[in-house]
Each structure stands twice: as structure tokens, then as C-alpha cells.
Amino acid sequence: MLKIVRPICCGVDVHKKFIVASIGSTNKHGVTTYKTQNFYTHNKDINSFKDWLISNNCYDVCMESTGKYWIPIFNLLEDNFSVVIANPKYIKAVKGKKTDKKDSIWITDLFKHDLCPQSFIPPKSTRCLRELLRYRFKLVNMSASEKNRIQKSLTISNITLDSVLSDIFGKSASNILDYILSLDKPEDFNEEVIKTLLCKSAKSKSDDIITSIQGFSIPDSTIVKLKSSRIHLNSIKDTISSIDNEIDRIIDSEYRCYVDLAMTIPGISEVAAKIIVSEIGIDMTAFPSSKKLCNWAGLTPQNNESAGKKKSTRVSRAGVYLKPTLVQCANAAIKSTKNPYFRNKYLKISKRRGHKKAIIAIAMMLTCIYKMFQTGEIFNPIDINYSDIPDKVLESKREQIIDNAINTLSRLGIDTSILNLNPTNN
């Protein structure tokens, strides 16, 4: 017989316009009685739902994460109730006679026996930061799309600036494009004007730049597209700038030390550190172990075995925002010249398993972040080989290396008080 963990609890079946809630009350004989009621998802009705729960002395609530519809309900309940958000695939009812009422009672039955795995929901401030950074991610993608459209329009118009200039969205290229779009006819093109629009190193390439533009032919429809794309691109850049200001304000108020901590790992930039903090939060007690965190991020192989045969060991599709960021950090880390720690590991793994599996293995630097956020220590693995690190980097981390060496000797029972660590004698 399953143990009843929560004698009084509530299961909620969430929909767009209404919710179906069932309170299960179990007496000392193990008999459960149910009360079911429907509520609309307006704020007034959700407050009525709160009052209904309190009147029935029910403070444990479980609901499935249906789209985004669970979020406003969770926001209104989290301060006064213990709310568990469960993935629908873990609480899916048996197929058959399916109704909203039966679904809510099924969730209640699973919840009272503590059979609903809880999804990780960070605190409200972290959720706000996560929302802004995910929006920023979408804006960056939109910016890249607009740049591709502009590049395509220039290519079909026989303007090959990209073959001469390293950045066709730099100041010189933007000035040239503004001038071309302001012309009434291609025949009005003036080479001397182009030379005056060039900046710094681009001036030495003036002849090649003029050659790449001569003979262009831009249809009227392409001109309209170019102008619209550039206006949209500038608007996106302004929006990203304002979003960055708000992100920095939140980071500086609560998370700056954790962002700086994550940035001590090779390959992790400031933007990547902000994304990681916003996705996993700063309280590592939400994850029982670093393996659970990596599993939640979609970095660990799936278990799919039957009759002694492994069908697939692919990583899961979880972590749609966090996993790509960690993979980018891993690709940067294996190219780091300051600290080849991850590069050495990558080379060993890639020889046996190939590039893709090696990169996922390096992306498990999330394990390092888990321990660092727990202890507050900077990145300093115990298996690092200091002989591979350049002397300049070693000098900058001199005190850190000495402290770690002393701690290691002390753990081995060696008396370190006799050591002379005066920098002038080293």
C-alpha cells in the first residue's frame, strides 16, 4: 500500500479559460473524500479559489504545466501555498473515460502519495531576469535575420561590399548604403563621394570598394525592402540596448557576484554567465546533485533500453535556452589559450567519441558551476596541470595557486608552517 504523504491536498487541471480543482481529504483510516469545483482564470475567481483552499485547510497544490496558463495562477498562489508544477508527461492519466474532473482527481491521487516530480521553478526575481534574457535571445535572432535579408538584397543588386569590407554593418558600409539608397538613379553614383564616406582602415581599400559597387542595379521593391529592414534593424538594436540596461540593473542588485563567479570558467562570457544564472538560479538546493542539474539541462544521455538492448543514448530536448549557451561556451573553452584545461579534456574525449559527444561532455561544465555556486569558490579544478598554462596567466593567479597548494599539503598531513612563501625569495 502506498504511503499517504499529504492527507489534504489539491490537484488542479489548468485550461485557458477555467481551472478544475479537486481537494482530497484522507482520514486516519485511509479513506479519501473529494471536493471538486470549477473556477474561471480571472483574478477575482483565482482569489476565490485561494479562499476556497484556505476554508478547506488545504495548503498543498499541484498543477500540470499547461502552456503558459499555469503561470498567472502560480504567481497568485506561491506566497501562501506550497505549489508543485508537474510536467504533463509524468502525470498523464490512463487512456479511457477522460474528463476534466477525473484529471484533477488523478493529479490529487498522485500528489497525495508524492508521485508528482516537481519541475524547477526559480524565485520571482530570477524568473523576471530569465524572461528578459529569453526576450533578448529572440531579439538577437531577429537582428540576425534582418542582417541576412540586407545581405541578400545587396547580393542580388550586385553590390559586393562583403568581399572587401570585413563588416558590412560597420560605419563605412552603413554610410555607403545610406548614400546609395538616397540616389534617384544609379547614374548619379559619384566615386569621389564614396571616398569621403570611408573611415579609418577602409580608406586604403577605396579603389576595391568602388569596384565592388560599380554597375549596381537595385529594383524599386528591393530599395523598399532595404530601407524597411534597416529601420527594423536599428529599432531592434535600440530595444536590445534598453533590455540590457534593465538586465544589468537586476544583475547588479542581486546576482553580480554569481555572474562574476561563473565568468572565472574559461569560455564563459558575461552574457553567457547572465543566461546561466537566469536559467538555473543561485540556490543549488533545488537540485539534489550536479548530475540532476545536467539532466535537467538536457546534457545527459537518455535511458532507452529494452531486452538488454540500448535503443538510443541521445541527449534529451530539455534546456532549449540553457543547452545552446553551454555548447557555445564549450566551443569557446576548447579554444582558450589562457587556460587549456577544457581543451586537453576535449582532445582526449574526441579521439574516442568524436566532436559532438566531446562538446556535450565539455558543456557539462555546469557541474563546475553547481559546485562553485554552492561553495562560493572561483574556478580552480584539482586536476589542473599548471605546466600547460602560460607564465603570464600563472603570475596573475600566483596567490590562488599557492593557497591551493598549501591546502593540498595540509590535507595530506604535511606541516606547512615551515614553508617560506615570501614572494621575494621565490
Contacts in CASP RR format, 6 or more apart in sequence:
PFRMAT RR
TARGET T0000
AUTHOR 0000-0000-0000
METHOD contacts of the structure
MODEL  1
MLKIVRPICCGVDVHKKFIVASIGSTNKHGVTTYKTQNFYTHNKDINSFK
DWLISNNCYDVCMESTGKYWIPIFNLLEDNFSVVIANPKYIKAVKGKKTD
KKDSIWITDLFKHDLCPQSFIPPKSTRCLRELLRYRFKLVNMSASEKNRI
QKSLTISNITLDSVLSDIFGKSASNILDYILSLDKPEDFNEEVIKTLLCK
SAKSKSDDIITSIQGFSIPDSTIVKLKSSRIHLNSIKDTISSIDNEIDRI
IDSEYRCYVDLAMTIPGISEVAAKIIVSEIGIDMTAFPSSKKLCNWAGLT
PQNNESAGKKKSTRVSRAGVYLKPTLVQCANAAIKSTKNPYFRNKYLKIS
KRRGHKKAIIAIAMMLTCIYKMFQTGEIFNPIDINYSDIPDKVLESKREQ
IIDNAINTLSRLGIDTSILNLNPTNN
2 113 0 8 1.000
2 115 0 8 1.000
3 113 0 8 1.000
3 114 0 8 1.000
4 26 0 8 1.000
4 30 0 8 1.000
4 112 0 8 1.000
4 113 0 8 1.000
5 112 0 8 1.000
5 113 0 8 1.000
5 114 0 8 1.000
6 60 0 8 1.000
6 111 0 8 1.000
6 112 0 8 1.000
6 114 0 8 1.000
7 25 0 8 1.000
7 26 0 8 1.000
7 27 0 8 1.000
7 112 0 8 1.000
8 23 0 8 1.000
8 24 0 8 1.000
8 25 0 8 1.000
8 26 0 8 1.000
8 56 0 8 1.000
8 57 0 8 1.000
8 58 0 8 1.000
8 60 0 8 1.000
9 23 0 8 1.000
9 24 0 8 1.000
9 58 0 8 1.000
9 60 0 8 1.000
9 61 0 8 1.000
9 62 0 8 1.000
9 108 0 8 1.000
9 111 0 8 1.000
9 112 0 8 1.000
10 21 0 8 1.000
10 22 0 8 1.000
10 23 0 8 1.000
10 24 0 8 1.000
10 53 0 8 1.000
10 58 0 8 1.000
10 60 0 8 1.000
10 61 0 8 1.000
10 62 0 8 1.000
10 108 0 8 1.000
10 111 0 8 1.000
11 21 0 8 1.000
11 22 0 8 1.000
11 23 0 8 1.000
11 61 0 8 1.000
11 62 0 8 1.000
11 63 0 8 1.000
11 104 0 8 1.000
11 105 0 8 1.000
11 107 0 8 1.000
11 108 0 8 1.000
11 111 0 8 1.000
12 19 0 8 1.000
12 20 0 8 1.000
12 21 0 8 1.000
12 22 0 8 1.000
12 61 0 8 1.000
12 62 0 8 1.000
12 63 0 8 1.000
12 64 0 8 1.000
12 73 0 8 1.000
12 104 0 8 1.000
12 107 0 8 1.000
13 19 0 8 1.000
13 20 0 8 1.000
13 21 0 8 1.000
13 63 0 8 1.000
13 64 0 8 1.000
13 100 0 8 1.000
13 103 0 8 1.000
13 104 0 8 1.000
13 107 0 8 1.000
14 63 0 8 1.000
14 64 0 8 1.000
14 66 0 8 1.000
14 69 0 8 1.000
14 70 0 8 1.000
14 73 0 8 1.000
15 41 0 8 1.000
15 66 0 8 1.000
15 69 0 8 1.000
15 100 0 8 1.000
16 41 0 8 1.000
16 69 0 8 1.000
17 40 0 8 1.000
17 41 0 8 1.000
18 38 0 8 1.000
18 39 0 8 1.000
18 40 0 8 1.000
18 41 0 8 1.000
19 38 0 8 1.000
19 39 0 8 1.000
19 41 0 8 1.000
19 49 0 8 1.000
19 63 0 8 1.000
19 73 0 8 1.000
20 36 0 8 1.000
20 37 0 8 1.000
20 38 0 8 1.000
20 100 0 8 1.000
20 101 0 8 1.000
20 103 0 8 1.000
20 104 0 8 1.000
21 36 0 8 1.000
21 37 0 8 1.000
21 38 0 8 1.000
21 39 0 8 1.000
21 49 0 8 1.000
21 52 0 8 1.000
21 53 0 8 1.000
21 104 0 8 1.000
22 34 0 8 1.000
22 35 0 8 1.000
22 36 0 8 1.000
22 101 0 8 1.000
22 104 0 8 1.000
22 105 0 8 1.000
22 107 0 8 1.000
22 108 0 8 1.000
23 34 0 8 1.000
23 35 0 8 1.000
23 36 0 8 1.000
23 53 0 8 1.000
23 56 0 8 1.000
23 58 0 8 1.000
23 108 0 8 1.000
24 32 0 8 1.000
24 33 0 8 1.000
24 34 0 8 1.000
24 35 0 8 1.000
24 58 0 8 1.000
24 108 0 8 1.000
24 112 0 8 1.000
25 32 0 8 1.000
25 33 0 8 1.000
25 34 0 8 1.000
25 35 0 8 1.000
25 56 0 8 1.000
26 32 0 8 1.000
26 112 0 8 1.000
27 33 0 8 1.000
32 109 0 8 1.000
32 112 0 8 1.000
34 105 0 8 1.000
34 108 0 8 1.000
35 56 0 8 1.000
36 101 0 8 1.000
36 104 0 8 1.000
36 105 0 8 1.000
37 52 0 8 1.000
39 45 0 8 1.000
39 46 0 8 1.000
39 48 0 8 1.000
39 49 0 8 1.000
39 52 0 8 1.000
41 69 0 8 1.000
41 72 0 8 1.000
41 73 0 8 1.000
43 72 0 8 1.000
43 76 0 8 1.000
46 72 0 8 1.000
46 73 0 8 1.000
46 76 0 8 1.000
46 77 0 8 1.000
47 76 0 8 1.000
49 73 0 8 1.000
50 76 0 8 1.000
50 77 0 8 1.000
50 80 0 8 1.000
50 81 0 8 1.000
53 59 0 8 1.000
53 61 0 8 1.000
53 81 0 8 1.000
54 80 0 8 1.000
59 80 0 8 1.000
59 81 0 8 1.000
59 82 0 8 1.000
60 81 0 8 1.000
60 82 0 8 1.000
60 84 0 8 1.000
60 111 0 8 1.000
61 77 0 8 1.000
61 81 0 8 1.000
61 82 0 8 1.000
61 83 0 8 1.000
61 84 0 8 1.000
62 83 0 8 1.000
62 84 0 8 1.000
62 85 0 8 1.000
62 86 0 8 1.000
62 107 0 8 1.000
62 108 0 8 1.000
62 110 0 8 1.000
62 111 0 8 1.000
62 116 0 8 1.000
63 70 0 8 1.000
63 73 0 8 1.000
63 74 0 8 1.000
63 83 0 8 1.000
63 84 0 8 1.000
63 85 0 8 1.000
63 86 0 8 1.000
63 107 0 8 1.000
64 70 0 8 1.000
64 85 0 8 1.000
64 86 0 8 1.000
64 87 0 8 1.000
64 88 0 8 1.000
64 91 0 8 1.000
64 107 0 8 1.000
65 85 0 8 1.000
65 86 0 8 1.000
65 87 0 8 1.000
65 88 0 8 1.000
65 119 0 8 1.000
66 88 0 8 1.000
70 85 0 8 1.000
74 83 0 8 1.000
74 85 0 8 1.000
74 121 0 8 1.000
75 124 0 8 1.000
77 83 0 8 1.000
78 124 0 8 1.000
84 111 0 8 1.000
84 116 0 8 1.000
84 118 0 8 1.000
85 118 0 8 1.000
85 119 0 8 1.000
85 121 0 8 1.000
86 107 0 8 1.000
86 116 0 8 1.000
86 117 0 8 1.000
86 118 0 8 1.000
86 119 0 8 1.000
87 117 0 8 1.000
87 119 0 8 1.000
90 116 0 8 1.000
90 117 0 8 1.000
91 106 0 8 1.000
91 107 0 8 1.000
91 110 0 8 1.000
91 116 0 8 1.000
93 102 0 8 1.000
93 103 0 8 1.000
93 106 0 8 1.000
107 116 0 8 1.000
110 116 0 8 1.000
120 286 0 8 1.000
120 287 0 8 1.000
120 296 0 8 1.000
121 127 0 8 1.000
122 130 0 8 1.000
122 280 0 8 1.000
122 281 0 8 1.000
122 286 0 8 1.000
123 281 0 8 1.000
123 283 0 8 1.000
125 250 0 8 1.000
125 254 0 8 1.000
126 277 0 8 1.000
126 278 0 8 1.000
126 281 0 8 1.000
126 282 0 8 1.000
128 250 0 8 1.000
129 247 0 8 1.000
129 250 0 8 1.000
129 251 0 8 1.000
129 255 0 8 1.000
129 274 0 8 1.000
129 277 0 8 1.000
129 278 0 8 1.000
130 278 0 8 1.000
130 279 0 8 1.000
132 243 0 8 1.000
132 246 0 8 1.000
132 247 0 8 1.000
132 250 0 8 1.000
132 278 0 8 1.000
133 247 0 8 1.000
133 274 0 8 1.000
133 275 0 8 1.000
133 278 0 8 1.000
133 321 0 8 1.000
134 321 0 8 1.000
135 243 0 8 1.000
136 240 0 8 1.000
136 243 0 8 1.000
136 244 0 8 1.000
136 247 0 8 1.000
137 275 0 8 1.000
137 321 0 8 1.000
139 236 0 8 1.000
139 239 0 8 1.000
139 240 0 8 1.000
139 243 0 8 1.000
140 240 0 8 1.000
142 236 0 8 1.000
143 233 0 8 1.000
143 236 0 8 1.000
143 237 0 8 1.000
143 240 0 8 1.000
146 229 0 8 1.000
146 232 0 8 1.000
146 233 0 8 1.000
146 236 0 8 1.000
147 169 0 8 1.000
147 233 0 8 1.000
149 225 0 8 1.000
149 229 0 8 1.000
150 168 0 8 1.000
150 169 0 8 1.000
150 226 0 8 1.000
150 229 0 8 1.000
150 230 0 8 1.000
150 233 0 8 1.000
151 162 0 8 1.000
151 168 0 8 1.000
153 218 0 8 1.000
153 222 0 8 1.000
153 225 0 8 1.000
153 226 0 8 1.000
153 229 0 8 1.000
154 160 0 8 1.000
154 161 0 8 1.000
154 162 0 8 1.000
154 168 0 8 1.000
154 177 0 8 1.000
154 226 0 8 1.000
155 162 0 8 1.000
156 222 0 8 1.000
157 216 0 8 1.000
157 217 0 8 1.000
157 218 0 8 1.000
157 219 0 8 1.000
157 222 0 8 1.000
158 215 0 8 1.000
158 216 0 8 1.000
158 217 0 8 1.000
159 180 0 8 1.000
159 212 0 8 1.000
159 213 0 8 1.000
159 216 0 8 1.000
159 218 0 8 1.000
160 212 0 8 1.000
161 168 0 8 1.000
161 173 0 8 1.000
161 176 0 8 1.000
161 209 0 8 1.000
161 212 0 8 1.000
161 213 0 8 1.000
162 168 0 8 1.000
163 212 0 8 1.000
164 205 0 8 1.000
164 208 0 8 1.000
164 209 0 8 1.000
164 212 0 8 1.000
165 172 0 8 1.000
165 173 0 8 1.000
165 202 0 8 1.000
165 205 0 8 1.000
165 209 0 8 1.000
167 173 0 8 1.000
171 199 0 8 1.000
172 197 0 8 1.000
172 198 0 8 1.000
172 199 0 8 1.000
172 200 0 8 1.000
172 202 0 8 1.000
172 209 0 8 1.000
175 197 0 8 1.000
175 198 0 8 1.000
175 199 0 8 1.000
176 194 0 8 1.000
176 197 0 8 1.000
176 198 0 8 1.000
176 209 0 8 1.000
176 213 0 8 1.000
177 226 0 8 1.000
177 230 0 8 1.000
179 193 0 8 1.000
179 194 0 8 1.000
179 197 0 8 1.000
180 189 0 8 1.000
180 213 0 8 1.000
180 216 0 8 1.000
180 218 0 8 1.000
181 223 0 8 1.000
181 226 0 8 1.000
181 227 0 8 1.000
183 189 0 8 1.000
186 215 0 8 1.000
186 216 0 8 1.000
186 217 0 8 1.000
186 218 0 8 1.000
189 213 0 8 1.000
189 214 0 8 1.000
189 216 0 8 1.000
191 210 0 8 1.000
194 206 0 8 1.000
194 209 0 8 1.000
194 210 0 8 1.000
194 213 0 8 1.000
195 203 0 8 1.000
195 206 0 8 1.000
195 210 0 8 1.000
198 205 0 8 1.000
198 206 0 8 1.000
198 209 0 8 1.000
202 209 0 8 1.000
218 226 0 8 1.000
247 274 0 8 1.000
251 259 0 8 1.000
251 274 0 8 1.000
251 277 0 8 1.000
255 274 0 8 1.000
255 277 0 8 1.000
255 282 0 8 1.000
258 273 0 8 1.000
258 277 0 8 1.000
258 282 0 8 1.000
258 373 0 8 1.000
259 270 0 8 1.000
259 273 0 8 1.000
259 274 0 8 1.000
259 277 0 8 1.000
260 273 0 8 1.000
261 372 0 8 1.000
261 373 0 8 1.000
261 376 0 8 1.000
261 378 0 8 1.000
262 268 0 8 1.000
262 272 0 8 1.000
262 273 0 8 1.000
262 276 0 8 1.000
262 277 0 8 1.000
262 369 0 8 1.000
262 372 0 8 1.000
263 269 0 8 1.000
263 270 0 8 1.000
263 273 0 8 1.000
264 372 0 8 1.000
264 378 0 8 1.000
264 379 0 8 1.000
265 329 0 8 1.000
265 333 0 8 1.000
265 365 0 8 1.000
265 368 0 8 1.000
265 369 0 8 1.000
265 372 0 8 1.000
265 379 0 8 1.000
266 332 0 8 1.000
266 333 0 8 1.000
266 336 0 8 1.000
266 338 0 8 1.000
266 339 0 8 1.000
266 341 0 8 1.000
266 342 0 8 1.000
266 379 0 8 1.000
267 329 0 8 1.000
267 330 0 8 1.000
267 332 0 8 1.000
267 333 0 8 1.000
267 336 0 8 1.000
267 342 0 8 1.000
268 276 0 8 1.000
268 329 0 8 1.000
268 332 0 8 1.000
268 333 0 8 1.000
268 365 0 8 1.000
269 329 0 8 1.000
269 332 0 8 1.000
272 325 0 8 1.000
272 328 0 8 1.000
272 329 0 8 1.000
275 321 0 8 1.000
275 322 0 8 1.000
275 325 0 8 1.000
276 322 0 8 1.000
276 325 0 8 1.000
276 326 0 8 1.000
276 366 0 8 1.000
276 369 0 8 1.000
279 297 0 8 1.000
279 319 0 8 1.000
279 321 0 8 1.000
279 322 0 8 1.000
279 325 0 8 1.000
280 287 0 8 1.000
280 293 0 8 1.000
280 297 0 8 1.000
280 322 0 8 1.000
280 366 0 8 1.000
280 369 0 8 1.000
282 373 0 8 1.000
284 293 0 8 1.000
284 370 0 8 1.000
284 373 0 8 1.000
284 374 0 8 1.000
287 293 0 8 1.000
287 296 0 8 1.000
287 370 0 8 1.000
290 366 0 8 1.000
290 367 0 8 1.000
290 370 0 8 1.000
290 371 0 8 1.000
291 300 0 8 1.000
291 367 0 8 1.000
293 366 0 8 1.000
293 367 0 8 1.000
293 370 0 8 1.000
294 300 0 8 1.000
294 364 0 8 1.000
294 366 0 8 1.000
294 367 0 8 1.000
295 316 0 8 1.000
295 318 0 8 1.000
296 318 0 8 1.000
296 319 0 8 1.000
297 318 0 8 1.000
297 319 0 8 1.000
297 322 0 8 1.000
297 323 0 8 1.000
297 326 0 8 1.000
297 366 0 8 1.000
298 315 0 8 1.000
298 316 0 8 1.000
298 317 0 8 1.000
298 318 0 8 1.000
298 319 0 8 1.000
298 323 0 8 1.000
299 315 0 8 1.000
299 323 0 8 1.000
299 326 0 8 1.000
299 360 0 8 1.000
299 363 0 8 1.000
299 364 0 8 1.000
299 366 0 8 1.000
300 315 0 8 1.000
300 316 0 8 1.000
301 313 0 8 1.000
301 314 0 8 1.000
301 315 0 8 1.000
302 312 0 8 1.000
302 313 0 8 1.000
302 314 0 8 1.000
302 315 0 8 1.000
302 316 0 8 1.000
304 310 0 8 1.000
304 311 0 8 1.000
304 312 0 8 1.000
304 313 0 8 1.000
305 311 0 8 1.000
315 323 0 8 1.000
315 360 0 8 1.000
323 363 0 8 1.000
326 363 0 8 1.000
326 365 0 8 1.000
326 366 0 8 1.000
327 359 0 8 1.000
327 360 0 8 1.000
327 363 0 8 1.000
329 363 0 8 1.000
329 365 0 8 1.000
330 342 0 8 1.000
330 346 0 8 1.000
330 359 0 8 1.000
330 360 0 8 1.000
330 362 0 8 1.000
330 363 0 8 1.000
330 365 0 8 1.000
331 359 0 8 1.000
333 342 0 8 1.000
333 343 0 8 1.000
333 346 0 8 1.000
333 362 0 8 1.000
333 365 0 8 1.000
334 342 0 8 1.000
334 343 0 8 1.000
334 346 0 8 1.000
334 359 0 8 1.000
334 362 0 8 1.000
335 343 0 8 1.000
336 342 0 8 1.000
336 343 0 8 1.000
337 390 0 8 1.000
338 389 0 8 1.000
338 390 0 8 1.000
338 393 0 8 1.000
339 389 0 8 1.000
339 393 0 8 1.000
340 388 0 8 1.000
340 389 0 8 1.000
341 381 0 8 1.000
341 384 0 8 1.000
341 385 0 8 1.000
341 388 0 8 1.000
342 362 0 8 1.000
342 365 0 8 1.000
344 385 0 8 1.000
344 388 0 8 1.000
345 361 0 8 1.000
345 362 0 8 1.000
346 358 0 8 1.000
346 359 0 8 1.000
346 361 0 8 1.000
346 362 0 8 1.000
349 357 0 8 1.000
349 358 0 8 1.000
349 361 0 8 1.000
349 362 0 8 1.000
350 358 0 8 1.000
353 361 0 8 1.000
368 379 0 8 1.000
368 381 0 8 1.000
371 377 0 8 1.000
372 378 0 8 1.000
372 379 0 8 1.000
378 400 0 8 1.000
380 400 0 8 1.000
380 404 0 8 1.000
382 404 0 8 1.000
382 408 0 8 1.000
386 394 0 8 1.000
386 401 0 8 1.000
394 401 0 8 1.000
398 423 0 8 1.000
402 421 0 8 1.000
406 416 0 8 1.000
406 419 0 8 1.000
406 421 0 8 1.000
409 416 0 8 1.000
410 416 0 8 1.000
END
